[in-house]
Amino acid sequence: MNTFSLLDTVAKQPLPLLILDFDGTVCLGDGPVLAYADAAATFLPESARQELKDAVDAFLSHDPEAAAYKDGYAAVAALAGTRVSHEQLDWAYAESRRRLASGEVEISTAPGLASFLESLSGKVLRVLLTNAPVIGVHESLTKLGLADVVDAVVPEAGKPENFTPLLTTLLAHRAPYELMSVGDVWLNDIEPALRAGCATAFIDRFEHRTGAANLSATHFELLYPGITAWASHPEKFSTVHPSSTNHPDNAAPLPEKAQL
């Protein structure tokens, strides 16, 4: 089944839609990013390879001296700069996904996520919508014990640019409040859904406070109660949880997310 027919099938289901991002949301751990950095570093002079890895490590460990990026993937691409071409970064990303699929990369998930998603069975349709290619996704869901609590997987979604047309399809048979988007990159996962009138839950790991969301927390598990409230009464959710942010209006935009 191709992406378009899968989306059409999902859209016709009567249940509200819980849209979940993959990397940084369902699949946690810095392993995939470090694998990306490791692969990208092979294109640098040997003297510069450790420098790249150290800079990525500093960002991931919340070093106050590290520059801000939207996520680890954006950090790798920005720190590699013009020394690594787009084609080489694409290869490095593909290599990191191969390592993810083969189980070479350490990953984890939010505490209690399998049980939480199981508790939503029959209440919402749980859809994984990711920019990542399919390689590594199903393998990771199985490894994390989530394969049976995700109803559909849509890879290579092309967020943020393609999220708006995807939302048009997904909302063809339901009100916007019957869809909630959960993710860790505001521009990709939250802004398009919020603009369409959907419910949103932002995992702000690096406390960027990038923009508005109905729910926001540094860790996915802190969002479970709010998501449960939405699943129980989608039509009332936005009244109780209006979208809000304390993001300063003059904050500089963060570098774009490179791959996911």
C-alpha positions as CSV (number, residue, x, y, z in Angstrom):
1,M,0.0,0.0,0.0
2,N,1.5,3.4,-1.0
3,T,1.5,6.4,1.3
4,F,-1.5,8.1,-0.5
5,S,-3.7,5.0,-0.3
6,L,-2.7,4.4,3.3
7,L,-3.5,8.0,4.2
8,D,-6.9,7.7,2.5
9,T,-7.6,4.5,4.5
10,V,-6.6,6.2,7.7
11,A,-8.7,9.3,6.9
12,K,-11.8,7.2,6.5
13,Q,-11.6,5.6,9.9
14,P,-14.2,7.0,12.3
15,L,-11.9,7.4,15.3
16,P,-10.0,10.6,16.2
17,L,-6.4,10.5,15.0
18,L,-3.4,10.7,17.2
19,I,-0.4,11.6,15.0
20,L,2.9,10.7,16.4
21,D,6.4,11.7,15.2
22,F,9.1,9.0,15.4
23,D,12.6,10.3,16.2
24,G,12.7,12.3,19.4
25,T,9.1,11.4,20.2
26,V,8.4,7.7,20.0
27,C,12.0,6.6,19.5
28,L,14.4,8.2,22.0
29,G,18.1,8.1,22.6
30,D,21.0,9.9,21.0
31,G,22.2,6.8,19.2
32,P,20.7,7.6,15.8
33,V,22.1,11.1,15.9
34,L,25.5,9.9,17.0
35,A,25.5,7.3,14.2
36,Y,24.7,10.1,11.7
37,A,27.5,12.3,13.1
38,D,29.9,9.3,13.0
39,A,29.0,8.6,9.3
40,A,29.3,12.3,8.4
41,A,32.7,12.6,10.1
42,T,34.2,10.1,7.7
43,F,34.1,12.8,5.0
44,L,36.2,15.2,7.2
45,P,39.9,15.3,7.5
46,E,40.9,13.0,10.4
47,S,42.0,16.0,12.5
48,A,38.4,17.4,12.3
49,R,36.4,14.3,13.0
50,Q,36.6,14.3,16.8
51,E,35.9,18.0,16.8
52,L,32.6,17.4,15.1
53,K,31.7,14.6,17.4
54,D,32.6,16.6,20.5
55,A,30.5,19.5,19.3
56,V,27.5,17.3,18.7
57,D,28.0,15.7,22.2
58,A,28.0,19.1,23.7
59,F,24.7,20.0,22.1
60,L,23.1,16.8,23.1
61,S,24.3,17.1,26.7
62,H,22.8,20.6,27.0
63,D,26.2,22.3,27.4
64,P,25.3,26.0,28.0
65,E,28.2,26.9,25.7
66,A,26.8,24.9,22.8
67,A,24.9,26.6,20.0
68,A,21.1,26.0,19.8
69,Y,19.7,23.8,17.0
70,K,16.3,22.4,16.5
71,D,17.5,18.9,17.2
72,G,20.5,16.6,16.9
73,Y,20.2,16.0,13.2
74,A,20.2,19.8,12.5
75,A,23.2,20.1,14.8
76,V,25.2,17.5,12.8
77,A,24.4,19.2,9.5
78,A,25.1,22.7,10.7
79,L,28.4,21.7,12.5
80,A,29.6,19.8,9.5
81,G,28.9,23.0,7.4
82,T,30.2,23.3,3.9
83,R,32.9,20.7,4.6
84,V,30.4,17.9,4.0
85,S,28.2,18.1,0.9
86,H,24.5,17.6,0.8
87,E,25.0,14.3,-1.0
88,Q,27.5,13.1,1.6
89,L,25.1,14.1,4.4
90,D,22.3,12.1,2.7
91,W,24.6,9.1,2.6
92,A,25.5,9.6,6.2
93,Y,21.9,9.8,7.2
94,A,21.0,6.6,5.2
95,E,23.9,4.8,6.9
96,S,22.6,5.9,10.3
97,R,19.2,4.4,9.4
98,R,20.9,1.2,8.2
99,R,22.6,0.9,11.6
100,L,19.3,1.6,13.3
101,A,17.5,-1.1,11.4
102,S,20.3,-3.6,12.1
103,G,20.1,-3.0,15.8
104,E,23.6,-1.4,16.1
105,V,22.2,1.8,17.6
106,E,20.9,2.1,21.2
107,I,17.4,3.5,21.4
108,S,14.7,3.7,24.1
109,T,11.2,5.1,24.5
110,A,9.4,7.2,27.0
111,P,8.5,5.4,30.3
112,G,5.2,3.6,30.1
113,L,4.6,4.5,26.4
114,A,3.4,1.0,25.3
115,S,0.9,0.9,28.2
116,F,-0.2,4.4,27.5
117,L,-0.8,3.8,23.8
118,E,-2.6,0.5,24.6
119,S,-4.9,2.5,26.9
120,L,-6.0,4.5,23.9
121,S,-6.9,1.5,21.8
122,G,-10.5,1.8,20.5
123,K,-10.5,5.5,21.4
124,V,-8.2,6.9,18.8
125,L,-6.2,5.7,15.8
126,R,-2.5,5.8,16.6
127,V,-0.6,6.9,13.5
128,L,3.2,7.3,13.2
129,L,3.9,10.1,10.7
130,T,7.6,10.6,10.2
131,N,10.0,12.2,7.7
132,A,12.3,9.1,8.1
133,P,12.4,6.4,5.5
134,V,10.7,3.2,6.4
135,I,14.0,1.4,7.0
136,G,14.6,1.2,10.7
137,V,11.1,2.3,11.8
138,H,9.3,-1.1,12.0
139,E,12.4,-2.7,13.4
140,S,12.6,-0.1,16.1
141,L,8.9,-0.3,17.0
142,T,9.4,-4.1,17.4
143,K,12.5,-3.6,19.6
144,L,10.7,-1.0,21.7
145,G,7.6,-3.2,22.2
146,L,5.4,-0.7,20.3
147,A,4.6,-2.7,17.2
148,D,1.2,-3.7,18.5
149,V,0.1,-0.3,19.8
150,V,0.7,1.7,16.6
151,D,-2.1,1.3,14.0
152,A,-0.4,2.8,10.9
153,V,3.1,4.0,9.8
154,V,3.5,6.8,7.2
155,P,7.2,7.3,6.3
156,E,8.8,10.1,4.3
157,A,6.0,12.5,5.2
158,G,7.9,15.6,4.1
159,K,7.1,17.7,7.1
160,P,6.7,20.6,7.4
161,E,6.0,21.5,3.8
162,N,3.9,18.5,3.0
163,F,2.1,18.3,6.4
164,T,-0.5,20.8,5.3
165,P,-1.7,18.8,2.3
166,L,-1.5,15.6,4.4
167,L,-3.7,17.3,7.0
168,T,-6.2,18.2,4.3
169,T,-6.5,14.5,3.5
170,L,-6.6,13.4,7.1
171,L,-9.3,15.9,8.0
172,A,-11.6,15.1,5.1
173,H,-14.0,13.1,7.2
174,R,-13.5,14.7,10.7
175,A,-13.3,18.0,12.5
176,P,-9.9,19.5,13.1
177,Y,-10.2,19.0,16.9
178,E,-10.4,15.3,16.3
179,L,-6.7,15.2,15.3
180,M,-3.8,15.7,17.7
181,S,-0.2,16.0,16.5
182,V,2.5,15.0,18.9
183,G,6.2,15.8,18.2
184,D,9.5,17.3,19.3
185,V,10.1,19.7,16.4
186,W,7.7,22.6,16.6
187,L,8.0,23.7,12.9
188,N,7.6,20.2,11.6
189,D,5.1,18.6,14.0
190,I,3.1,21.4,15.7
191,E,2.9,24.6,13.6
192,P,1.0,23.1,10.6
193,A,-1.4,21.2,12.8
194,L,-2.0,24.2,15.0
195,R,-2.7,26.4,12.0
196,A,-5.2,23.8,10.7
197,G,-7.1,24.0,14.0
198,C,-5.9,20.7,15.4
199,A,-4.8,19.8,18.9
200,T,-1.1,19.7,19.6
201,A,1.4,18.3,22.1
202,F,5.0,19.6,21.9
203,I,7.9,17.7,23.4
204,D,10.3,20.5,24.1
205,R,13.4,18.5,25.1
206,F,15.8,21.4,24.8
207,E,13.3,24.0,26.2
208,H,13.4,26.1,23.0
209,R,9.8,27.4,23.7
210,T,9.7,27.7,19.9
211,G,6.0,28.5,19.6
212,A,2.4,27.8,20.7
213,A,1.0,24.4,21.5
214,N,-2.0,23.1,23.5
215,L,0.3,20.9,25.6
216,S,4.0,21.3,26.1
217,A,6.5,19.5,28.3
218,T,10.2,18.4,28.2
219,H,9.3,14.7,28.3
220,F,6.6,12.7,26.5
221,E,5.4,11.0,29.6
222,L,4.4,14.3,31.1
223,L,1.9,14.8,28.3
224,Y,0.1,11.5,28.8
225,P,-2.7,13.0,31.1
226,G,-3.4,15.8,28.6
227,I,-3.5,13.5,25.6
228,T,-5.8,11.2,27.5
229,A,-8.1,14.1,28.2
230,W,-8.1,15.0,24.5
231,A,-8.9,11.4,23.5
232,S,-11.8,11.3,25.9
233,H,-13.4,14.6,24.9
234,P,-11.7,16.0,21.7
235,E,-14.4,18.7,21.2
236,K,-13.8,20.2,24.7
237,F,-10.0,19.9,24.7
238,S,-9.0,23.3,23.3
239,T,-11.3,25.1,25.7
240,V,-9.5,23.6,28.7
241,H,-6.1,23.6,27.0
242,P,-5.9,26.6,24.7
243,S,-2.7,26.9,22.7
244,S,-0.1,29.1,24.5
245,T,3.5,29.8,24.7
246,N,5.9,32.1,26.6
247,H,8.2,32.2,23.6
248,P,9.7,35.7,23.1
249,D,8.6,37.4,19.9
250,N,12.1,38.5,19.1
251,A,13.7,35.1,19.5
252,A,16.0,34.2,16.6
253,P,14.9,31.2,14.5
254,L,16.8,28.0,15.1
255,P,18.6,26.2,12.3
256,E,16.3,24.0,10.3
257,K,16.0,20.3,11.0
258,A,18.1,18.6,8.4
259,Q,16.6,15.2,7.9
260,L,13.7,14.5,10.2
